[in-house]
Amino acid sequence: MEEKSRHEIIMRAKISYAEQKTNMSMRAWVDRELSEIGMPPMSDEECENYQLTSIPRIFQDV
């Protein structure tokens, strides 16, 4: 079985985040997905590149 790339995992996590009704921040959601498969959490630079926010959804303007 082919191992998924970090990019693919991040993109899939962003999609699943949009579909969920969670108050977690997008960064926390993606970090959780990465940690479940043993990958390191997002760096600040990666978050900027992937446009991930660390503000919980409850405090974001929707």
mmCIF file of the N, C-alpha and C atoms, coordinates in Angstrom:
data_MODEL
# 
_entry.id   MODEL 
# 
loop_
_atom_site.group_PDB 
_atom_site.id 
_atom_site.type_symbol 
_atom_site.label_atom_id 
_atom_site.label_alt_id 
_atom_site.label_comp_id 
_atom_site.label_asym_id 
_atom_site.label_entity_id 
_atom_site.label_seq_id 
_atom_site.pdbx_PDB_ins_code 
_atom_site.Cartn_x 
_atom_site.Cartn_y 
_atom_site.Cartn_z 
_atom_site.occupancy 
_atom_site.B_iso_or_equiv 
_atom_site.pdbx_formal_charge 
_atom_site.auth_seq_id 
_atom_site.auth_comp_id 
_atom_site.auth_asym_id 
_atom_site.auth_atom_id 
_atom_site.pdbx_PDB_model_num 
ATOM 1   N N  . MET A 1 1  ? 0.840   -1.183 0.000  1.00 0.00 ? 1  MET A N  1 
ATOM 2   C CA . MET A 1 1  ? 0.000   0.000  0.000  1.00 0.00 ? 1  MET A CA 1 
ATOM 3   C C  . MET A 1 1  ? 0.880   1.240  0.000  1.00 0.00 ? 1  MET A C  1 
ATOM 4   N N  . GLU A 1 2  ? 0.540   2.192  -0.855 1.00 0.00 ? 2  GLU A N  1 
ATOM 5   C CA . GLU A 1 2  ? 1.348   3.398  -0.998 1.00 0.00 ? 2  GLU A CA 1 
ATOM 6   C C  . GLU A 1 2  ? 1.072   4.365  0.149  1.00 0.00 ? 2  GLU A C  1 
ATOM 7   N N  . GLU A 1 3  ? 2.140   4.901  0.720  1.00 0.00 ? 3  GLU A N  1 
ATOM 8   C CA . GLU A 1 3  ? 2.001   5.838  1.823  1.00 0.00 ? 3  GLU A CA 1 
ATOM 9   C C  . GLU A 1 3  ? 1.506   7.193  1.301  1.00 0.00 ? 3  GLU A C  1 
ATOM 10  N N  . LYS A 1 4  ? 0.569   7.779  2.003  1.00 0.00 ? 4  LYS A N  1 
ATOM 11  C CA . LYS A 1 4  ? 0.034   9.076  1.595  1.00 0.00 ? 4  LYS A CA 1 
ATOM 12  C C  . LYS A 1 4  ? 1.057   10.167 1.879  1.00 0.00 ? 4  LYS A C  1 
ATOM 13  N N  . SER A 1 5  ? 1.092   11.143 1.005  1.00 0.00 ? 5  SER A N  1 
ATOM 14  C CA . SER A 1 5  ? 2.004   12.264 1.204  1.00 0.00 ? 5  SER A CA 1 
ATOM 15  C C  . SER A 1 5  ? 1.441   13.212 2.263  1.00 0.00 ? 5  SER A C  1 
ATOM 16  N N  . ARG A 1 6  ? 2.328   13.939 2.882  1.00 0.00 ? 6  ARG A N  1 
ATOM 17  C CA . ARG A 1 6  ? 1.921   14.917 3.899  1.00 0.00 ? 6  ARG A CA 1 
ATOM 18  C C  . ARG A 1 6  ? 0.927   15.909 3.294  1.00 0.00 ? 6  ARG A C  1 
ATOM 19  N N  . HIS A 1 7  ? 1.190   16.347 2.076  1.00 0.00 ? 7  HIS A N  1 
ATOM 20  C CA . HIS A 1 7  ? 0.300   17.289 1.400  1.00 0.00 ? 7  HIS A CA 1 
ATOM 21  C C  . HIS A 1 7  ? -1.107  16.710 1.260  1.00 0.00 ? 7  HIS A C  1 
ATOM 22  N N  . GLU A 1 8  ? -1.203  15.479 0.831  1.00 0.00 ? 8  GLU A N  1 
ATOM 23  C CA . GLU A 1 8  ? -2.507  14.838 0.652  1.00 0.00 ? 8  GLU A CA 1 
ATOM 24  C C  . GLU A 1 8  ? -3.253  14.739 1.985  1.00 0.00 ? 8  GLU A C  1 
ATOM 25  N N  . ILE A 1 9  ? -2.545  14.396 3.038  1.00 0.00 ? 9  ILE A N  1 
ATOM 26  C CA . ILE A 1 9  ? -3.173  14.267 4.353  1.00 0.00 ? 9  ILE A CA 1 
ATOM 27  C C  . ILE A 1 9  ? -3.689  15.625 4.826  1.00 0.00 ? 9  ILE A C  1 
ATOM 28  N N  . ILE A 1 10 ? -2.891  16.668 4.631  1.00 0.00 ? 10 ILE A N  1 
ATOM 29  C CA . ILE A 1 10 ? -3.305  18.006 5.034  1.00 0.00 ? 10 ILE A CA 1 
ATOM 30  C C  . ILE A 1 10 ? -4.536  18.449 4.246  1.00 0.00 ? 10 ILE A C  1 
ATOM 31  N N  . MET A 1 11 ? -4.530  18.214 2.944  1.00 0.00 ? 11 MET A N  1 
ATOM 32  C CA . MET A 1 11 ? -5.669  18.622 2.115  1.00 0.00 ? 11 MET A CA 1 
ATOM 33  C C  . MET A 1 11 ? -6.932  17.855 2.491  1.00 0.00 ? 11 MET A C  1 
ATOM 34  N N  . ARG A 1 12 ? -6.818  16.580 2.742  1.00 0.00 ? 12 ARG A N  1 
ATOM 35  C CA . ARG A 1 12 ? -7.987  15.785 3.159  1.00 0.00 ? 12 ARG A CA 1 
ATOM 36  C C  . ARG A 1 12 ? -8.492  16.234 4.533  1.00 0.00 ? 12 ARG A C  1 
ATOM 37  N N  . ALA A 1 13 ? -7.576  16.582 5.417  1.00 0.00 ? 13 ALA A N  1 
ATOM 38  C CA . ALA A 1 13 ? -7.973  17.058 6.749  1.00 0.00 ? 13 ALA A CA 1 
ATOM 39  C C  . ALA A 1 13 ? -8.704  18.398 6.639  1.00 0.00 ? 13 ALA A C  1 
ATOM 40  N N  . LYS A 1 14 ? -8.260  19.271 5.725  1.00 0.00 ? 14 LYS A N  1 
ATOM 41  C CA . LYS A 1 14 ? -8.954  20.540 5.520  1.00 0.00 ? 14 LYS A CA 1 
ATOM 42  C C  . LYS A 1 14 ? -10.381 20.302 5.025  1.00 0.00 ? 14 LYS A C  1 
ATOM 43  N N  . ILE A 1 15 ? -10.556 19.337 4.154  1.00 0.00 ? 15 ILE A N  1 
ATOM 44  C CA . ILE A 1 15 ? -11.894 19.014 3.641  1.00 0.00 ? 15 ILE A CA 1 
ATOM 45  C C  . ILE A 1 15 ? -12.764 18.454 4.758  1.00 0.00 ? 15 ILE A C  1 
ATOM 46  N N  . SER A 1 16 ? -12.223 17.516 5.539  1.00 0.00 ? 16 SER A N  1 
ATOM 47  C CA . SER A 1 16 ? -13.025 16.924 6.608  1.00 0.00 ? 16 SER A CA 1 
ATOM 48  C C  . SER A 1 16 ? -13.357 17.967 7.674  1.00 0.00 ? 16 SER A C  1 
ATOM 49  N N  . TYR A 1 17 ? -12.457 18.916 7.917  1.00 0.00 ? 17 TYR A N  1 
ATOM 50  C CA . TYR A 1 17 ? -12.720 19.993 8.871  1.00 0.00 ? 17 TYR A CA 1 
ATOM 51  C C  . TYR A 1 17 ? -13.920 20.813 8.412  1.00 0.00 ? 17 TYR A C  1 
ATOM 52  N N  . ALA A 1 18 ? -13.965 21.130 7.116  1.00 0.00 ? 18 ALA A N  1 
ATOM 53  C CA . ALA A 1 18 ? -15.072 21.933 6.579  1.00 0.00 ? 18 ALA A CA 1 
ATOM 54  C C  . ALA A 1 18 ? -16.405 21.209 6.716  1.00 0.00 ? 18 ALA A C  1 
ATOM 55  N N  . GLU A 1 19 ? -16.384 19.886 6.711  1.00 0.00 ? 19 GLU A N  1 
ATOM 56  C CA . GLU A 1 19 ? -17.610 19.092 6.793  1.00 0.00 ? 19 GLU A CA 1 
ATOM 57  C C  . GLU A 1 19 ? -18.082 18.873 8.230  1.00 0.00 ? 19 GLU A C  1 
ATOM 58  N N  . GLN A 1 20 ? -17.224 19.092 9.205  1.00 0.00 ? 20 GLN A N  1 
ATOM 59  C CA . GLN A 1 20 ? -17.553 18.815 10.604 1.00 0.00 ? 20 GLN A CA 1 
ATOM 60  C C  . GLN A 1 20 ? -18.087 20.053 11.310 1.00 0.00 ? 20 GLN A C  1 
ATOM 61  N N  . LYS A 1 21 ? -18.815 19.824 12.370 1.00 0.00 ? 21 LYS A N  1 
ATOM 62  C CA . LYS A 1 21 ? -19.357 20.910 13.197 1.00 0.00 ? 21 LYS A CA 1 
ATOM 63  C C  . LYS A 1 21 ? -18.546 21.008 14.481 1.00 0.00 ? 21 LYS A C  1 
ATOM 64  N N  . THR A 1 22 ? -17.265 21.211 14.350 1.00 0.00 ? 22 THR A N  1 
ATOM 65  C CA . THR A 1 22 ? -16.386 21.300 15.510 1.00 0.00 ? 22 THR A CA 1 
ATOM 66  C C  . THR A 1 22 ? -15.992 22.744 15.761 1.00 0.00 ? 22 THR A C  1 
ATOM 67  N N  . ASN A 1 23 ? -15.687 23.067 16.988 1.00 0.00 ? 23 ASN A N  1 
ATOM 68  C CA . ASN A 1 23 ? -15.212 24.405 17.325 1.00 0.00 ? 23 ASN A CA 1 
ATOM 69  C C  . ASN A 1 23 ? -13.695 24.468 17.401 1.00 0.00 ? 23 ASN A C  1 
ATOM 70  N N  . MET A 1 24 ? -13.029 23.361 17.066 1.00 0.00 ? 24 MET A N  1 
ATOM 71  C CA . MET A 1 24 ? -11.563 23.347 17.040 1.00 0.00 ? 24 MET A CA 1 
ATOM 72  C C  . MET A 1 24 ? -11.071 24.304 15.956 1.00 0.00 ? 24 MET A C  1 
ATOM 73  N N  . SER A 1 25 ? -9.832  24.728 16.081 1.00 0.00 ? 25 SER A N  1 
ATOM 74  C CA . SER A 1 25 ? -9.231  25.505 14.995 1.00 0.00 ? 25 SER A CA 1 
ATOM 75  C C  . SER A 1 25 ? -8.833  24.537 13.884 1.00 0.00 ? 25 SER A C  1 
ATOM 76  N N  . MET A 1 26 ? -8.688  25.076 12.692 1.00 0.00 ? 26 MET A N  1 
ATOM 77  C CA . MET A 1 26 ? -8.284  24.232 11.563 1.00 0.00 ? 26 MET A CA 1 
ATOM 78  C C  . MET A 1 26 ? -6.894  23.656 11.812 1.00 0.00 ? 26 MET A C  1 
ATOM 79  N N  . ARG A 1 27 ? -6.013  24.447 12.397 1.00 0.00 ? 27 ARG A N  1 
ATOM 80  C CA . ARG A 1 27 ? -4.663  23.960 12.680 1.00 0.00 ? 27 ARG A CA 1 
ATOM 81  C C  . ARG A 1 27 ? -4.705  22.788 13.652 1.00 0.00 ? 27 ARG A C  1 
ATOM 82  N N  . ALA A 1 28 ? -5.497  22.904 14.716 1.00 0.00 ? 28 ALA A N  1 
ATOM 83  C CA . ALA A 1 28 ? -5.601  21.821 15.689 1.00 0.00 ? 28 ALA A CA 1 
ATOM 84  C C  . ALA A 1 28 ? -6.175  20.560 15.038 1.00 0.00 ? 28 ALA A C  1 
ATOM 85  N N  . TRP A 1 29 ? -7.137  20.736 14.158 1.00 0.00 ? 29 TRP A N  1 
ATOM 86  C CA . TRP A 1 29 ? -7.752  19.600 13.464 1.00 0.00 ? 29 TRP A CA 1 
ATOM 87  C C  . TRP A 1 29 ? -6.708  18.877 12.609 1.00 0.00 ? 29 TRP A C  1 
ATOM 88  N N  . VAL A 1 30 ? -5.953  19.636 11.825 1.00 0.00 ? 30 VAL A N  1 
ATOM 89  C CA . VAL A 1 30 ? -4.936  19.042 10.953 1.00 0.00 ? 30 VAL A CA 1 
ATOM 90  C C  . VAL A 1 30 ? -3.832  18.405 11.787 1.00 0.00 ? 30 VAL A C  1 
ATOM 91  N N  . ASP A 1 31 ? -3.399  19.078 12.849 1.00 0.00 ? 31 ASP A N  1 
ATOM 92  C CA . ASP A 1 31 ? -2.373  18.501 13.732 1.00 0.00 ? 31 ASP A CA 1 
ATOM 93  C C  . ASP A 1 31 ? -2.834  17.171 14.309 1.00 0.00 ? 31 ASP A C  1 
ATOM 94  N N  . ARG A 1 32 ? -4.096  17.079 14.686 1.00 0.00 ? 32 ARG A N  1 
ATOM 95  C CA . ARG A 1 32 ? -4.639  15.832 15.232 1.00 0.00 ? 32 ARG A CA 1 
ATOM 96  C C  . ARG A 1 32 ? -4.586  14.726 14.179 1.00 0.00 ? 32 ARG A C  1 
ATOM 97  N N  . GLU A 1 33 ? -4.978  15.055 12.951 1.00 0.00 ? 33 GLU A N  1 
ATOM 98  C CA . GLU A 1 33 ? -4.938  14.067 11.871 1.00 0.00 ? 33 GLU A CA 1 
ATOM 99  C C  . GLU A 1 33 ? -3.501  13.586 11.625 1.00 0.00 ? 33 GLU A C  1 
ATOM 100 N N  . LEU A 1 34 ? -2.553  14.510 11.625 1.00 0.00 ? 34 LEU A N  1 
ATOM 101 C CA . LEU A 1 34 ? -1.153  14.145 11.401 1.00 0.00 ? 34 LEU A CA 1 
ATOM 102 C C  . LEU A 1 34 ? -0.619  13.277 12.537 1.00 0.00 ? 34 LEU A C  1 
ATOM 103 N N  . SER A 1 35 ? -0.970  13.626 13.768 1.00 0.00 ? 35 SER A N  1 
ATOM 104 C CA . SER A 1 35 ? -0.453  12.870 14.916 1.00 0.00 ? 35 SER A CA 1 
ATOM 105 C C  . SER A 1 35 ? -0.995  11.449 14.940 1.00 0.00 ? 35 SER A C  1 
ATOM 106 N N  . GLU A 1 36 ? -2.216  11.256 14.429 1.00 0.00 ? 36 GLU A N  1 
ATOM 107 C CA . GLU A 1 36 ? -2.797  9.915  14.410 1.00 0.00 ? 36 GLU A CA 1 
ATOM 108 C C  . GLU A 1 36 ? -1.989  8.943  13.549 1.00 0.00 ? 36 GLU A C  1 
ATOM 109 N N  . ILE A 1 37 ? -1.258  9.473  12.574 1.00 0.00 ? 37 ILE A N  1 
ATOM 110 C CA . ILE A 1 37 ? -0.452  8.595  11.733 1.00 0.00 ? 37 ILE A CA 1 
ATOM 111 C C  . ILE A 1 37 ? 1.044   8.761  12.005 1.00 0.00 ? 37 ILE A C  1 
ATOM 112 N N  . GLY A 1 38 ? 1.364   9.466  13.087 1.00 0.00 ? 38 GLY A N  1 
ATOM 113 C CA . GLY A 1 38 ? 2.759   9.564  13.516 1.00 0.00 ? 38 GLY A CA 1 
ATOM 114 C C  . GLY A 1 38 ? 3.585   10.636 12.837 1.00 0.00 ? 38 GLY A C  1 
ATOM 115 N N  . MET A 1 39 ? 2.945   11.604 12.206 1.00 0.00 ? 39 MET A N  1 
ATOM 116 C CA . MET A 1 39 ? 3.681   12.705 11.570 1.00 0.00 ? 39 MET A CA 1 
ATOM 117 C C  . MET A 1 39 ? 3.767   13.881 12.531 1.00 0.00 ? 39 MET A C  1 
ATOM 118 N N  . PRO A 1 40 ? 4.816   14.702 12.391 1.00 0.00 ? 40 PRO A N  1 
ATOM 119 C CA . PRO A 1 40 ? 4.945   15.870 13.265 1.00 0.00 ? 40 PRO A CA 1 
ATOM 120 C C  . PRO A 1 40 ? 3.858   16.907 12.972 1.00 0.00 ? 40 PRO A C  1 
ATOM 121 N N  . PRO A 1 41 ? 3.552   17.756 13.959 1.00 0.00 ? 41 PRO A N  1 
ATOM 122 C CA . PRO A 1 41 ? 2.525   18.780 13.752 1.00 0.00 ? 41 PRO A CA 1 
ATOM 123 C C  . PRO A 1 41 ? 2.961   19.830 12.731 1.00 0.00 ? 41 PRO A C  1 
ATOM 124 N N  . MET A 1 42 ? 2.014   20.648 12.346 1.00 0.00 ? 42 MET A N  1 
ATOM 125 C CA . MET A 1 42 ? 2.266   21.704 11.367 1.00 0.00 ? 42 MET A CA 1 
ATOM 126 C C  . MET A 1 42 ? 3.228   22.743 11.932 1.00 0.00 ? 42 MET A C  1 
ATOM 127 N N  . SER A 1 43 ? 4.113   23.230 11.094 1.00 0.00 ? 43 SER A N  1 
ATOM 128 C CA . SER A 1 43 ? 4.972   24.343 11.484 1.00 0.00 ? 43 SER A CA 1 
ATOM 129 C C  . SER A 1 43 ? 4.218   25.636 11.163 1.00 0.00 ? 43 SER A C  1 
ATOM 130 N N  . ASP A 1 44 ? 4.677   26.742 11.717 1.00 0.00 ? 44 ASP A N  1 
ATOM 131 C CA . ASP A 1 44 ? 4.041   28.028 11.429 1.00 0.00 ? 44 ASP A CA 1 
ATOM 132 C C  . ASP A 1 44 ? 4.105   28.339 9.935  1.00 0.00 ? 44 ASP A C  1 
ATOM 133 N N  . GLU A 1 45 ? 5.223   28.002 9.310  1.00 0.00 ? 45 GLU A N  1 
ATOM 134 C CA . GLU A 1 45 ? 5.388   28.245 7.868  1.00 0.00 ? 45 GLU A CA 1 
ATOM 135 C C  . GLU A 1 45 ? 4.393   27.412 7.055  1.00 0.00 ? 45 GLU A C  1 
ATOM 136 N N  . GLU A 1 46 ? 4.227   26.148 7.422  1.00 0.00 ? 46 GLU A N  1 
ATOM 137 C CA . GLU A 1 46 ? 3.256   25.297 6.724  1.00 0.00 ? 46 GLU A CA 1 
ATOM 138 C C  . GLU A 1 46 ? 1.841   25.851 6.879  1.00 0.00 ? 46 GLU A C  1 
ATOM 139 N N  . CYS A 1 47 ? 1.522   26.303 8.078  1.00 0.00 ? 47 CYS A N  1 
ATOM 140 C CA . CYS A 1 47 ? 0.185   26.856 8.318  1.00 0.00 ? 47 CYS A CA 1 
ATOM 141 C C  . CYS A 1 47 ? -0.062  28.065 7.423  1.00 0.00 ? 47 CYS A C  1 
ATOM 142 N N  . GLU A 1 48 ? 0.953   28.883 7.262  1.00 0.00 ? 48 GLU A N  1 
ATOM 143 C CA . GLU A 1 48 ? 0.822   30.039 6.381  1.00 0.00 ? 48 GLU A CA 1 
ATOM 144 C C  . GLU A 1 48 ? 0.653   29.592 4.935  1.00 0.00 ? 48 GLU A C  1 
ATOM 145 N N  . ASN A 1 49 ? 1.444   28.623 4.504  1.00 0.00 ? 49 ASN A N  1 
ATOM 146 C CA . ASN A 1 49 ? 1.353   28.131 3.127  1.00 0.00 ? 49 ASN A CA 1 
ATOM 147 C C  . ASN A 1 49 ? 0.006   27.480 2.816  1.00 0.00 ? 49 ASN A C  1 
ATOM 148 N N  . TYR A 1 50 ? -0.543  26.764 3.787  1.00 0.00 ? 50 TYR A N  1 
ATOM 149 C CA . TYR A 1 50 ? -1.822  26.070 3.584  1.00 0.00 ? 50 TYR A CA 1 
ATOM 150 C C  . TYR A 1 50 ? -3.018  26.905 4.063  1.00 0.00 ? 50 TYR A C  1 
ATOM 151 N N  . GLN A 1 51 ? -2.747  28.119 4.502  1.00 0.00 ? 51 GLN A N  1 
ATOM 152 C CA . GLN A 1 51 ? -3.776  29.044 4.983  1.00 0.00 ? 51 GLN A CA 1 
ATOM 153 C C  . GLN A 1 51 ? -4.626  28.428 6.096  1.00 0.00 ? 51 GLN A C  1 
ATOM 154 N N  . LEU A 1 52 ? -3.935  27.902 7.100  1.00 0.00 ? 52 LEU A N  1 
ATOM 155 C CA . LEU A 1 52 ? -4.611  27.330 8.256  1.00 0.00 ? 52 LEU A CA 1 
ATOM 156 C C  . LEU A 1 52 ? -4.635  28.352 9.381  1.00 0.00 ? 52 LEU A C  1 
ATOM 157 N N  . THR A 1 53 ? -5.751  28.470 10.021 1.00 0.00 ? 53 THR A N  1 
ATOM 158 C CA . THR A 1 53 ? -5.882  29.395 11.136 1.00 0.00 ? 53 THR A CA 1 
ATOM 159 C C  . THR A 1 53 ? -5.807  28.638 12.452 1.00 0.00 ? 53 THR A C  1 
ATOM 160 N N  . SER A 1 54 ? -5.274  29.304 13.456 1.00 0.00 ? 54 SER A N  1 
ATOM 161 C CA . SER A 1 54 ? -5.218  28.686 14.781 1.00 0.00 ? 54 SER A CA 1 
ATOM 162 C C  . SER A 1 54 ? -6.313  29.237 15.682 1.00 0.00 ? 54 SER A C  1 
ATOM 163 N N  . ILE A 1 55 ? -7.215  30.032 15.102 1.00 0.00 ? 55 ILE A N  1 
ATOM 164 C CA . ILE A 1 55 ? -8.347  30.586 15.849 1.00 0.00 ? 55 ILE A CA 1 
ATOM 165 C C  . ILE A 1 55 ? -9.481  29.563 15.840 1.00 0.00 ? 55 ILE A C  1 
ATOM 166 N N  . PRO A 1 56 ? -10.014 29.208 17.008 1.00 0.00 ? 56 PRO A N  1 
ATOM 167 C CA . PRO A 1 56 ? -11.135 28.261 17.041 1.00 0.00 ? 56 PRO A CA 1 
ATOM 168 C C  . PRO A 1 56 ? -12.310 28.771 16.206 1.00 0.00 ? 56 PRO A C  1 
ATOM 169 N N  . ARG A 1 57 ? -13.008 27.856 15.561 1.00 0.00 ? 57 ARG A N  1 
ATOM 170 C CA . ARG A 1 57 ? -14.115 28.207 14.669 1.00 0.00 ? 57 ARG A CA 1 
ATOM 171 C C  . ARG A 1 57 ? -15.160 29.086 15.358 1.00 0.00 ? 57 ARG A C  1 
ATOM 172 N N  . ILE A 1 58 ? -15.391 28.854 16.626 1.00 0.00 ? 58 ILE A N  1 
ATOM 173 C CA . ILE A 1 58 ? -16.411 29.603 17.354 1.00 0.00 ? 58 ILE A CA 1 
ATOM 174 C C  . ILE A 1 58 ? -16.125 31.114 17.351 1.00 0.00 ? 58 ILE A C  1 
ATOM 175 N N  . PHE A 1 59 ? -14.856 31.497 17.199 1.00 0.00 ? 59 PHE A N  1 
ATOM 176 C CA . PHE A 1 59 ? -14.473 32.914 17.207 1.00 0.00 ? 59 PHE A CA 1 
ATOM 177 C C  . PHE A 1 59 ? -14.249 33.491 15.817 1.00 0.00 ? 59 PHE A C  1 
ATOM 178 N N  . GLN A 1 60 ? -14.454 32.687 14.786 1.00 0.00 ? 60 GLN A N  1 
ATOM 179 C CA . GLN A 1 60 ? -14.263 33.151 13.413 1.00 0.00 ? 60 GLN A CA 1 
ATOM 180 C C  . GLN A 1 60 ? -15.555 33.735 12.866 1.00 0.00 ? 60 GLN A C  1 
ATOM 181 N N  . ASP A 1 61 ? -15.431 34.703 11.988 1.00 0.00 ? 61 ASP A N  1 
ATOM 182 C CA . ASP A 1 61 ? -16.597 35.240 11.285 1.00 0.00 ? 61 ASP A CA 1 
ATOM 183 C C  . ASP A 1 61 ? -16.965 34.278 10.187 1.00 0.00 ? 61 ASP A C  1 
ATOM 184 N N  . VAL A 1 62 ? -18.160 33.749 10.263 1.00 0.00 ? 62 VAL A N  1 
ATOM 185 C CA . VAL A 1 62 ? -18.591 32.759 9.274  1.00 0.00 ? 62 VAL A CA 1 
ATOM 186 C C  . VAL A 1 62 ? -19.542 33.377 8.299  1.00 0.00 ? 62 VAL A C  1 
# 
